[in-house]
Each structure stands twice: as structure tokens, then as C-alpha cells.
Amino acid sequence: MSFESLGLSISLLKALSDQYFTLPTPVQKAAIPAIIDKKDVLGIAKTGSGKTAAYVLPLLMSLQAKPGIKNRHVNILVLVPTRELAEQVKEVFKKFSQGLPQPVKTLAVYGGVSINPQMMAMQGVNVLIATPGRLLELVEVNSVHLSTIQTLVLDEADKMLNLGFQEEVNKIIALLPEQRQNLLFSATLSADIQNIHQVLLHEPVIVQIEAEEESLDLIKQVAYLVSTEKKGPYLRHLIEHHQMEQVLIFASSVHQVDAIVHKLLKHKIDARAIHSKKSQGSRTESLAHFKSGKLRVLVATDLMARGIDINDLPFVINYELPRSPKDYVHRIGRTGRAAATGEAISLVNASELHHFEVIQKKMGRKVELIDIERL
């Protein structure tokens, strides 16, 4: 099936061609025609499956049919859990809206930065991508009006609800017109998603793309049994021994992320931290440098993983294991993307062994565990 068969306009097909998109992914095949038909959609598919383009393309097409809006009255609202995801979604809208007959203005708003530039930028916005808290702040000062929203999108809804945005999301929904299209996209179908789906969606088209087992085949997994006090030195050994020029490291807390970066820099290994305590400017710069290859090591918490989407990332290291087996799969899935192979390395101490067994059981894969004391 081609993009041409999905009902997209000639302008959008040209934009896809210009960006070297050739064939739609499974979630795009199912979701794009339903969204064009103005149906509500519940899309469940793993991160990296093309969910963002699955709603961006048909929504841009709908804006070409109904471009006119009153000032500060938005057509499309996309709610996201993190600043990084807001910027990522904005870039997808901008990429595919280039060259459209009717210009589309897209804006991403989030906390952690001054609200004043965002207030001024609201003039003539068609597509607003927002974290819930900042959106409510903008509503309170009359910088944006939600009474003309044609389509509401909840992107990464599983993370959004896990992070406790439910109350804010409910307040936002109460401000929207009753007659609208609702699109809910999530990596998992949790109890929270089921609950909000029943309240939010009207006779939705349900698109559930099972995670392909073979997708993990592109990722070489290995774990090292190493004591807590030796994790730092062994991490540096791995980076230098494997001559890693681009590696993403995950740790469980802001404090641990900062400690890892401090030790790496002390040993002349170029590294930066990305977590919720960093300023937006710092986070954006670190991610840009890492994606472009200017930064050798990026150390992140799980919260930041949703905004890190990099093709051909060769290495991911779990300095500590995540609490959830799903988060483990999400972490290592940052590598082995777009048909490129990658390596995922986990540093496991004795107290984490049982949890690592649980992760392997849930994943359905056995991971080689090497005791560094026996090397």
C-alpha cells in the first residue's frame, strides 16, 4: 500500500516525496484514512512506529480545507507530556507543511521557559502543541481560546497519564467544544488509557499495532554483573574499549545522571545530562548536539527518553535498570531503529538480578550475563 492510496492531497504527497518517505507504516495505513474521514481514533503502537506522522498528515490536509480562524482561536490542539516531545511534534508539522497552498502556523508551548514570548507568538496559530500546565496558564491570561478546536490529540497518552496530568487534562477537555474529533495515541493500552478512551472517544476506529518481536533482533543485548562501586569505572572502560562515539546512557534519578556526567567529564569523556531539572535551553542544546554527533555521551532519565528519537544510534547503556520491563524495552529501542543494528548494554549489580530476570521473562528474551570478576 502506498501513501497515494490513503487519500492524501497532492501537496502532502509531494512533501512526503521531498522528505524521502516512500511507504506508510502499519499505523499510518490504518489511521490516516480514518482521520481524513473525521473519525475518532485510538492508536496503540510502539514508539518509533510513525504515530506522529499518522495524525500530522491528515490534520494538515483538514487545515487546507478549513484554514480560516479568528485570532488566538486554535484549530488543532495536541497535548503532550514533555517539552522535548512538544518540540519534536512541532518539527514534524513544520516539515510536512512546507509548500502547502495554505500556510500553517504551528507553535509549541511548555513550562520551564518564559511565558511572555509564547503569549506573543499565539497570533494566528493553527496548530498548538502544549504540555497541559502551560496551556492552562495561557488560557487563564486569555492568550489562547479553545472554543474553536476542531481536533484534540493526546500524544504519548500513556506517559501523560502516568505522570499525573489527568486532572489538568480534564480541565482542558471541559474548555473544548463538544463537537470535535478526538485522537488518542499511546505506546501501551493501560487501565488509564482504557478509562480516558471510554470518556473521550466516540465510536473510535481502534488501531492496535502489536510490537513486532523481530524488532528486538536488530539489537544485540548483553549484561555485565558488576558491583555498584565498580559501575562507574566499568562504564568508562566500555566507552573507551568499544570506542563509542555516540552512546545514550540511562540512569534512574536526576542525582545519578549528574553524578555519571561529572565522573565522565573528570576522565575527559565528553558528556552532558538531560533531565527535568535542566533548563529548556540546556536540554534542547544537549539533544541537538547529540543528534548531530557533536556530543559523544548523553545521560538521561526515563522521563527524557520520549523526546530522544535518533536513527542509527549505535549504543544504549543501562547504568541502572528501570522499574518497568516496558521501560527497559523502550530504553533499548532507542537503538536498532530504521533497520540499523545497535547494541544495548546493562550494568547489573547483585541486588538487581531478580528484577533483571523479571525483565527478561516479560521481554521473552534471554540476555547473556557476564560476571566481570571472571573476565
ABEGO torsion letter per residue (X at the ends): XBAAAAGBBAAAAAAAAAAGBABBBAAAAAAAAAAAAGBBBBBBBBBGAGAAAAAAAAAAAAAAABABBBBGBBABBBBBABAAAAAAAAAAAAAAABGBABBBBBBBBBBGBBAAAAAAAABGBABBBBBAAAAAAAAAAGABBAAABABBBBBGAAAAAAAGAAAAAAAAAAABBABBBBBBBBABBBAAAAAAAAAABBGBBBBBBBBBAAAAAABBBBBBBBBAAAAAAAAAAAAAAAGBABBBBBBABAAAAAAAAAAAAAAGBBBBBBBAABBAAAAAAAAAAAAAGABABBBBBAAAAAABBBBGBABBBBABBBABAAAAAAAAAABGBGGBBBBBBBBBBAAAAAAAAAAAAAAGBBBBBBBAAAX
